[in-house]
Amino acid sequence: MLDRRFLGSAFVTVVVLGLYGAVVLGLAPKPDADLAETLKALVTLAAGYWIGSSSGSASKDPKQPEPTK
């Protein structure tokens, strides 16, 4: 069974990308400037969540030995 947090994250991502797609395709009315910027930020955050963060990427890198003094 899938993790509940995964399903929640996937649902929010689908909603955000669906709203963005509807605006881009002209299916939804064009939002004012402030709401458009908020929607762009949400899409960026959703993509960043699934692609990964720099700290998440850093934890995947092999550990480097400590330098000797």
N, C-alpha and C positions, 0 to 999 in steps of 0.2 A: 504494500500500500504506500502511496506517496505521502510525503511529509506535509503536514497541514500548512507550515510556513511556505513551502514551495508552491502549493496551490494558491495561497493568498498572493504571493508575489507574482505568479503567472497571471492571475486574474487582474490585478492592478495594472500590470504591463499591457495586457490586451485592451483594457478600457482606455488607457492613456494613448496607446498607438492607434486605437480605433477612432478616438476623438480627433487626433492629429490628422489621420488619413481622411476623415470626413471633411475637415476644414480644407486640406490641400486639394481634394477632389472637387470641392465646391458643393458638397452635399449638405454641409452645415453653413449657417451664416458666418461671415468673416468676423472674428472677434475684434474688439478695440485693441489698441497697441499694448496696453498693460496685460491684458489677458493673453494676447498672442505671445508675449515674451514669457509669461508664466508657463504656457503650454510647451514652448520650445525647451524651457528649463526642465520640465517634467519628462519630456522625451529623452533629453540628454541624461538625466538621472536614471531613467529606466534602462537605457542602453548601457550606462556605466555599471549598473547593478549586475547585469547579465554578463558583460564582458569581463568585469573584475576591476578591483581597485589596485592602486600601486602597492598598498600594504599587503593585499592578498597575493599579488604577483611576487612580491619580495619574499613572502613566506614559502613560496614554491621553489625558489632558487636554492641550489645546493649551498650548504653552509660552508663558509670560508674558514680556514683555520685561523686561530688568533695569532697576530704577529708576535714574534719573539723579541724580547728587549735585549 
